[in-house]
Amino acid sequence: MANFIKIILIVLINTLFFAPNLSADTSVLCLQKFLTKTVFDPGSLDGVWGDKTESSINSLLDQAGMLKPNQKISVLDAEEVCNLLHSSKSDELLESGKFKVFRIETD
């Protein structure tokens, strides 16, 4: 019985700590990857919408003049913003010179 419990614990630990994040969102991951190329740190590249990702994308778009007053981007907008970053609009963002960018690479 002790060996069975050890096996269950090992499987549980491996699932919790080493399995890919099942709640990862590819659109959020796209934004996070984009943000890592800028001065706007999104935190972990985990595909999970968190405070740092939200703050970073909103700061970037606000400084680029792409948000209306009091407008905020939420996780519901992630796919649309990711698509925008894959369009020619990302070139316009870079050329605007409104914020410092290290380099942009979108997947």
C-alpha positions in Angstrom: 0.0 0.0 0.0 2.9 2.4 0.8 4.3 1.9 -2.7 1.0 2.6 -4.3 0.7 5.9 -2.4 4.3 6.8 -3.4 3.4 6.2 -7.1 0.2 8.3 -6.8 2.2 11.1 -5.2 4.9 11.0 -7.9 2.3 11.1 -10.6 0.5 14.0 -8.9 3.7 16.0 -8.4 4.8 15.4 -12.0 1.3 16.5 -13.3 1.3 19.6 -11.2 4.8 20.8 -11.8 6.0 19.4 -15.1 3.0 19.1 -17.3 2.3 21.9 -19.7 0.0 24.5 -18.5 -3.5 23.3 -19.5 -5.0 26.7 -19.1 -2.5 28.4 -21.4 -4.0 30.6 -24.1 -2.1 30.9 -27.4 -3.3 34.5 -28.0 -2.1 35.5 -24.5 1.2 33.8 -25.2 1.4 35.7 -28.4 1.0 39.0 -26.6 3.5 37.9 -23.9 6.1 37.0 -26.6 5.6 40.4 -28.3 5.9 42.2 -25.0 9.2 40.6 -24.1 10.7 42.3 -27.1 9.7 45.7 -25.6 10.4 47.4 -22.3 6.9 46.2 -21.1 7.6 43.1 -19.1 4.7 40.7 -19.2 6.2 38.3 -16.5 6.2 34.6 -17.3 5.7 33.3 -20.8 2.9 31.0 -19.7 -0.1 31.9 -21.8 -2.0 32.9 -18.7 -3.5 36.4 -18.5 -2.2 38.0 -15.3 -1.7 41.4 -13.8 1.7 41.9 -15.4 0.4 40.9 -18.9 -2.6 43.1 -18.6 -0.6 46.1 -17.3 2.1 45.7 -19.9 -0.2 45.4 -23.0 -2.3 48.3 -21.8 0.8 50.5 -21.2 2.2 49.7 -24.6 -1.0 50.4 -26.5 -1.7 53.5 -24.4 1.8 54.9 -25.0 1.4 54.1 -28.7 -1.9 56.1 -28.8 -4.0 53.1 -29.6 -6.4 53.2 -26.7 -9.2 55.6 -26.1 -9.3 57.4 -22.7 -10.1 54.9 -19.9 -10.1 52.0 -22.4 -8.4 48.8 -21.1 -7.5 45.7 -23.0 -8.7 42.5 -21.3 -8.1 38.8 -21.9 -11.2 38.9 -24.2 -9.3 41.1 -26.5 -6.1 39.0 -26.6 -6.8 37.3 -29.9 -7.8 40.5 -31.7 -4.6 42.3 -30.4 -2.5 39.3 -31.3 -3.9 39.5 -34.9 -3.1 43.2 -34.9 0.5 42.5 -33.9 0.8 40.0 -36.8 -0.5 42.7 -39.3 1.2 45.6 -40.9 0.0 47.6 -37.8 3.0 46.3 -35.9 5.3 48.0 -38.3 3.4 51.2 -37.7 3.8 50.8 -34.0 7.6 50.4 -34.4 7.9 53.3 -36.7 5.8 55.6 -34.5 8.7 56.0 -32.1 6.3 56.6 -29.2 8.0 53.9 -27.0 11.3 52.1 -26.8 11.3 48.7 -28.4 14.2 46.3 -28.2 13.1 44.2 -31.2 9.9 42.7 -32.4 9.4 39.0 -33.3 5.9 37.7 -33.7 5.3 34.0 -34.3 
